[in-house]
Amino acid sequence: PGANLADWPVSYEEMEPYYTQAEWEVGVSGLRLDTPFMAPMSKPYPVPPQPEKSSGALLRAGASKLGWFVAPNAAAIITEPYMGRAACNNCGMCSGYTCQLKARSSSAVALLPFAEATGNCEIRANSYVHTIRTEDSGKVTGAVYFETQNNNREIFQKAKVVVLSANGMGTPRLLLLSASNRYPNGLANSGGVVGRNLMSGNGGGASGLFEHPLNEYKGCVTGAAVLNFVPNDVKNRGFYGGARMTARGQQSPIEYALAGPHGAPSWGAAYKKALIEQANRKMSMVNFVSTIPVESNRVDLDPDVKDPWGLPAMRITQKSHDNDLKAVQFFIDRSVEMLKAAGATQVWAGEVNDSRGGAHARATCRMGDDPKTSVINKYHRAHDVPNLFIVDNSCF
């Protein structure tokens, strides 16, 4: 009750070849395993998984006591030279920094250079698209953008087709900003669905201190995961959904110092002592917990707040379903259980907190067969606009 669940118009069997194509074109490391906890793959990952870190070894030790299944994480990081790029050197600077070796398979190194090399692709950085224009027939004619490094000069780029890939929050905002006489409620929004059903993604986990140094700040952020709880199991858990549980110690010593050690003052001798004792001995369980769509959770345009260009700012309305909060508590408890089984000398966990948006936003332009309840069809084409496509996580 209160959820707005809907079936996707595509099956895993239809999507699997495209998953495989993407993994091989971009460069994804991982290990194909024959287990009910992983979807079947027609082809292995192109490069081997990341080397196991202390967190992975401890995760396996704890999982063996609990009877849980651990697998290497798949990651968009190459562990061998691939497509002319160097392999990861385990420097530990993945999260929040540019990879100097181009081992991290971001679009900036794995896709855009190849597109530009065709001679048919031009990247216009520092451009802020604010409107997609349409003609009387209802088709889009192009995009209007500000050149942010040229006194915000406004430019109209004519186009036969427009493809939106602005994330689960940026895409609905741009569609709503593109309202016109033909589309008074926003572009591709005849059903009033654009921006609704926002799924921000919930987390929840625990942290622990271990007897020996872990050196977790080296290597990639996370290398192993518990997969037992990915499948849905309403009957035994009492809620809908699952999660991938990952072990990590992603903070460098200096990041740990800035964040503040656990249970210690933020300055002085006691702070220094706690930092020395904790910074290299902490491991956390970080879980990616399923969320379910609720129609009232949404992205829309703020009626009062403007952005620096004078356009309506993005407004996020978010309140997780009670089901999701039950799921978060369940995985906090499992995280505590895992850390204790792995031998942590001290374990602590936070309280259940609701999500307030973030980089994992999705579901605001849902995919479906019915234009009244979805924004795009199974081929990512907008129901209302024949030459507009949305290709990002807002379709999920």
N, C-alpha and C positions, 0 to 999 in steps of 0.2 A: 504493500500500500504506500502511495506517495511517490513511487518510482515511475519513470517513464522509459521503460525498457522497450527495445525493438530489435527485431532480427536484422542482421546485415543481409543485403541482397547478393552477396558473394560467399562462396564456400572456401575453406582452407585449400581444398584441392585445386580450385581455380587460381588462388593466389600464390601457391607454393613455387611454381616456376619463376615468378617475378621476384619473390624473396631471394631465390637462388641467383638469379641474374644480378640483382642488386648487390648481394654479398660478394660476388666475383668481380663486378665492375668497380666497387668501392674498395674492397680489401677488408675482410672481416676475419678475425682469428677465433678459433673455437674448436670444439671436438664433437663430432657426430656420435651419439650414443644410442644404443637400442634399449630404450626405457619408456615406460608409459608416461613418464613425467615430461618428455620432450616430444614435440610434434615430429612426425616422420619427415625425413629430408631425402630428396632425390639425388643429392650430391653433397659431399663433405664441404666444410669451410675451406677457403683457398689457402689459408696458412694455419699452422698449429696454434693451440691456445697459449696464453701468456704463461710464463713460468710461475709455479706455485710459490707464494710468499708465506711468511709466518702465519698470517691470518688464515690462509687456505689450509695449512697443516693443522692448525688448532681447530679449525672448523671440522676437518675430517676426524680428528681425535674425538671431539665432542659428539659428532654425528654417529660415530661407530658405537658409542655407548647408548645413544638414544634410538638407534635403528633408522636413522634418517639418511637420505641419498644426497650426495654432494657431487656437483659437476663443475668443470671449469666454466667461467662466464664467457659467453660470446662477446666480443668487443670490436669496435671499429678502430682497431690498432693492429698494425702488421708486425708480426714477430720474425719475419724473414723479408729480405729484399723483394719488392713486388711492384710491378708496373713502373719501374724506374725510380722507386722511392726506397730509402734506407729503412732498415728494421729498427724497432724500438730499442733504445739503449738503457731502459729502466732508470732514467734520471729522476723520476718521481715528480715531474712538474706538469703532469697531464691536466689536472683539474684547475681550470681558470687561466691557463697560459697557452700561448701558441707553441706548437711542437716545432723546434728548430730543425729536426731531422725529416719532417713531413711523414713521420710514421703514423701519426693519428689521421685516420681516414676521414677528414672533414671535407665538405664540399669544396673548400678553398684549394685543396691540393689533389683531391681524388676525382673531381668532376669538372669544375669550371675551367682549368687549364686545357683539358681535352676538348671542351666545347668551344673555347676561343680558338684553338688550333684549327678547327674546321673552317674558319673564316666567316662563319655564319652567326657568331655570337659576340656581342659586345657587352661588357659589364660596366654599368654606370653607377659607381659608388657615390656615396654622399648625396643620394637622391631620395627625397621623401615623397612617395606617391600619396596623394590625398583624395583623388577622385577617379573613378572609372566612368568615362562618358559613354552615352548611348545615343542611338538615332531613333527616329520615329518608329521604325520597324521593330524596335526592341533589342536589336543587336548592339553589342559594345563596339565602339569605334577606336578606343585607345585609352591611354592613361594620362592624367595630368600630375606633374610632380614639381617640387621645388628643388632647385640646385642649391643645396645648403651651403656650399663653399663659394657661391657666386651671388652673394647678396639676395639669396632666396629667389632668384629669377624663376618664374613659372614657365614650364615647358609642357606642351601637349605632344605626346608620342602617339602617332597614328598606328593602329594595329588591326590585322584581320582577325586575330584571336588573342584573348587575354587569359593568362594562366596565373592564378593567385596561389602564392605559397608563403603566407605571412603568419603562420602559426595559428593555433586555436584561439588566440585573442586578437591578433592583428588583422586576420582575415575578416571576421565578422564586423569589426570596427570599420574597415574600409568599405565593406558592402553597405553598411548603414550610412556612412558619409557620402555614398554615391547615390543617394535618393534623388529622384527627378520627377517631372510631371508624369512620365510613363511608369515610374516605379516609386510612388510616394512613400512607401514604407521601407525603402532601401532596396538595393539591387538584389535580385534572386530571392526575394523575401515575400512572395505572394502568400505563402502559407504561414507567415509570421514566425518561422522557425529559426531564422538567422540569429545567432548569439545565444540561443537557449540550450538547455541541457549541458551546461559547462561542467566538465569533469576535470578538476585541477590535479587530482592525484593525491593520495594520502600516504604518509609514512608512519613511522613508529618503530622504535627499537630499544636498544639498551647498550651500555658500555661496560667494560671491565678492565681491570688492571691485572697484569700477569707478572710472575716472578722474574722472568728473564727479559732482556731487551728484545724487541721485535723487529726493529729497523723497518717498520711499515712505511715510512715516508719515502723509501726507495721503491722503484717499480711503479706499475700502474695502480690506480686507486683501489681496484678490487679484482680479485682473480678467481674467486670460487663462490658457489651459491648452493643453498639447500633448496631442492625442487619439490620435496614431498607435498608442500602445501600450495603449489600452483593450481592443481585441479580444484574445481568447485566441489564442496562437500557439505551441503546445507544440512543434511540429516545428522551428521555427527558434530558439526561446529555450531549450528544454530544461527548461521548467517550465510548470505550469498557472497561468493567471491573467494579469492585466494591471493597469494603473494609469493614473490621470489625473495628469499632471505639471503642477503649478502654480508660477508665479513670484510671489514676494511679498517684501515688506520690512516685515513687520507691526509691528516694534518702533519705538516712539517713541524719540527720543533719550534720554529719561530711563529707559525700559525697557532700552535698550541699555547704558546706564551701569550699571544694577543687575545686568544679566546678565554684564557684563564684556566688553570688546573682545577680539577674537581675538589670541592669541599675545602677550598683554601682562600685566603685573602687575595685581593687583586694587586697587592704591592707589599714590599718588605721582605724580611728574612723568611717568614713562613711561606710566602708566595714562591720565593726562590727554591726553598727546600722541596716544596710540593712539585714544582716544575721539574727539578732534577729527578725526582722519584717517579714521575708519571709520564713525562713527554714521550719516552721511547718504550713504554710498557702498556700502552692503552690500545684496545681493540674494540670496535663498535660493530653491532649488528644493525644494518640499515636495510629496511624492507620496502619494497614497492608493492603497495596494497591496492587491490582492485577497488574501484569506486563504481557506483551505479548512477545513471543520469536522473536528475530531478529537473523538471521543466522550469522551475522558478530560479534555478542557478543559471546565471547568464552573464554575457558581456553586452553592454549597450552604451549609448552616448550619454555622458553626464550633461544634465540641463544647465549647469552653472559653471563648472570648471572647464577652463580652456587650456590647450597646450601652448607651447611657445610660438606657434604659428597662428594662434587665434582660433583653432578648430576645437570642437568639443572633445574633451578628454575621454579616454576609456573608463568606463565604470564597471566594476566587478561586483556581482551579488552572489554570495556563496554561503551555503549552509549544508553541511554533509547530512545525508540520510542517516538515521539511527543505525541502520544495518552496517554502514561503513565504519562508524565509531566502534561498534562491537568488533569488527574485523581488526581495527587498529589495536584494541586492547588484547585481542587474542595473540597478535604477533609480537606485541611487547612482552607478553608472558612467555612465548616460545623463545624469544631472544634471551631473556634472563635464564631460561632453562639451558639454552645452548652454551652460554658463556660459563655457567657453573660447571657443566659437563666437560667443557674444554679446559678447566683448571684455573679459572680466574680467581685471584685472591680477594677481589672486591668487585661487586657488581652493583650498578645503579641504573634506573630507568626513569624516564620522564612520564608525565601524565598524558592522557589522550588529548590532543589538540586538533582542532578543526583546521583544514587547509585554508589558506588565504590567497590562492592563486600561485602561479609560478611557471617555470619553463616547460612543464609537462602538460599544459592545458590542452584539452581536446574536446571534440564532440559538439562544437558550436555550429557546424554546418553539416549536419548528419547526412549520411548516404542512405538512400532508400528508393523504392519503386514508386511511391506515392508523393506527388508534388505538394500535397496538403500537409504532409508530416515530415518531409525531408527537403534538403536544399539541392543535392546533386544525385545523379543516378549512378549505377555501378561502374560507369566509365568516367566518373568525375565531372561529367558535363552538368551544368546548372539546368534544372528543369525549366526555368523561366527564360533563360538566355542561351541560344544555341551555340554561340561562339565564346562562351565563358566557361573556364574550367577551374576547379579548386583542387589542388594537389598538395595537401599537407595533412597534419594530424587532426584538423578540425572535422574530418569526415568520420573519425572513429566513433 
